[in-house]
Amino acid sequence: MAQKGVQLDRETFSCSICLDLLKDPVTIPCGHSYCMKCIKQHWDGELIHSCPQCRQSFTPRPVLLKNTMLAALVEELKKTGPPPAPADLCYAGAGDVSCDVCTGRKLRAYEHKGHDTVSAAAERTERQRELEGSRLNIQQRIQDGEKEVKLLQQEVEAVNGSAEKAVEDSEKMFTELIRLMEKRSSDVKQQLRSQQEREVSGVRELQEKLEQEISELKRRDAELKLLSHTEDHNHFLLSYPSSLPALSEATHSSSINIRPLRYFEDVTAALSAVRDKLQDVLREEWTNVSPTEVDVLLSAAEPTTRAGFLTYSQEITLDPNTAHTWLVLSEGSRKATLMRQEQSYSSHPDRFTYYAQVLSRESLTGRCYWEVERRGLGVSLAVSYKNISRAGRESIFGYNDKSWSLECFHNSYSFLYNSINPPVSGPVSSRVGVYLDHRAGVLSFYSVSETMTLLHRVQTTFTQPLHAGIRPYHCGDTAEFCKLK
């Protein structure tokens, strides 16, 4: 009986592939154990990596590590007695049978020494059924893969078609804009030339009139000069009254508006103002005109290392026109400090007036990453739409549906969105990393020290470009956007 107990133990610690005691035992994810060499060879011949016993499949192929506890138990078991006979499939002429103990040896049925046997035909039927099941599984995965390839091809065609149409439409619109500008330029030139002709014509007309008057006056002066030299007093007295008729009123240049070198300055000033307005429109609205980043495979996976995040690093500067009057901006507008006294900022409609917070100049779309170094008792690190309210409680980061805020305290964190405050746990550090994938609707906050630890992730749909935001809590608290390049 003791020997049978040992035999049962040997079966427990045997590999179901080679049916021998486990050598370098490994345990796969489903819990079954095999010799490392046996399971490796088994998987090398499979397209789908599965357990030979329970048929559970694994993707990707599991990494195999030696089970040291099983190895120790097998070594102890070897000391209790000799191993059983090799357990392979056996055949015996027309009455061939197979068993789970003997293979490779030709034995008659009575030679199986009492262990269970099964006919080769029945065993083939069972294995054939398993084979067909594996093929069906493979064929199904092939069909699914072909469908996905077809969908991805359709996505490629849709992206290409959309891009070509956008290029064509943009060329038409820019052509229209250019034609409009050329038409306006031609109109202005024509108006200037017409005004030039009118101005010159008026000047020429006055010039000719003055020249005629000068000629007439010269002629009269010559007659009077000749009369003045007449020695015959009677002739002089008789000619004098007729020689002095009343002179016509003199023509003066003041009868027209002469502005030397400044005839068309008002036109130039008007065109300069139009140019400046057009430049402002192009600067402010260009982000809405530019196409969003095309990503065929939906959205790239979020990086897993700081080096990966840094490939999306974004330089952030703060917009002084949005800064509350209690905030001082420094370090090239990358740092905000909460002060006790108000600063002398000019009045601006974008300025926050309720809480001491500020937004970035940059609008954020696509994938980007930045880090903030904080000092003091607490600071809110946020992203927000530009059209967030500037006054009242609804203007506070995280207390509306237009902003998302990580509240960073001295020894803890919390998160705020639309006044909802889910718990946040993680190591407290002075530096926090923020990752944004605008198209995928992903916003993640990380504690950054020697390693990066995810604090909180948001999955949503962003409908507008975002701006980074900062709100220090206490006097002297600071937050600075780090230079990462």
Buried (B, 14 or more C-beta within 10 A) or exposed (E): EEEEEBEEBBBEBBBBBBBBBBBBBBBBEBEBBBBBBBBBEBBEEEEBBBBBBEEEEBEEEBEBEEBEEBBEBBEEBEEEEEEBEEBBBBBBEEEBBBBBBBBEEEBEEEEBEEEEBBEBEEBEEEEEEEEEEBEEBEEEEEEEEEEEEEEEEEEEEEEEEEEEEEEEEEEEEEEEEEEEEEEEEEEEEEEEEEEEEEBEEBEEEBEEEBEEBEEEEEEBEEEEEEBEEEEEEEEBEEBEEEEEEEEEEEEEEEEEEEEEEEBBEEEEEEEEEEEEEEEEEEEEEEEEEEEEEEBEEEBEEBBEEBEBBBEBBBBBBBBBBBBBBBBBBEBEBBBBBBBEEEEEBEEEEEBBEBBBBBBBBBBBBBBBBBBBBBBBBBBBBBBBBBEBBBEEEBBBBBBBEBBBBBBBEEEEBBBBBEEEEEEBEBEBBEBBBBBBBBBBBBBBBBBBEEEBBEBBEBEEEBEBBBBBBBBBBEBEBBBBBBEBE
